Amino acid sequence: MEITDVKVIPVDDEKLKAFVSIVFDHCFVVTDIKVINGPKGLFVSMPSKKRKDGTFKDIAHPLNNQMRQYLEEKVLGVYRQQVAAGPGPAAAPAVAPAVAPAEATGGETPPAKEGAEGE
């Protein structure tokens, strides 16, 4: 599994430094990843959901240390490059989805789902 795209949206906050989305193998996206400035430096926080009891549970996360290290190196590398480049057209975050539906299907638009209203 390869990370084929990383989108970083910097945030001007003391602890939260950026929102990130990553694409795996040009066909699977994970959003709501965060770059956090913690007591030991920058780290990557995976997307999570708040439970009824107030605790948080990861929605998506690496299953082993090798994948976690690979993901953190890629995300923090792109984050550091973007921060070093400063604001400007090259560093502007993309607002469009990381992979458009046409790209994910080899250039063809997928058919609408049966029974979908308003399409």
FENDADA-V896012 format. One record per residue. SS is DSSP state (H for helix, E for strand, - for the rest). Layout:
<<SS> <SS>>
This chain:
<<-> <-> <E> <E> <E> <E> <E> <E> <E> <E> <-> <-> <-> <-> <-> <E> <E> <E> <E> <E> <E> <E> <E> <E> <-> <-> <-> <E> <E> <E> <E> <E> <E> <E> <E> <E> <E> <E> <-> <-> <E> <E> <E> <E> <E> <-> <-> <E> <E> <E> <-> <-> <-> <-> <-> <E> <E> <E> <-> <-> <-> <-> <-> <-> <H> <H> <H> <H> <H> <H> <H> <H> <H> <H> <H> <H> <H> <H> <H> <H> <H> <H> <H> <H> <H> <-> <-> <-> <H> <H> <H> <-> <-> <-> <-> <-> <-> <-> <-> <-> <H> <H> <H> <H> <-> <-> <-> <-> <-> <-> <-> <-> <-> <-> <-> <-> <-> <-> <->>
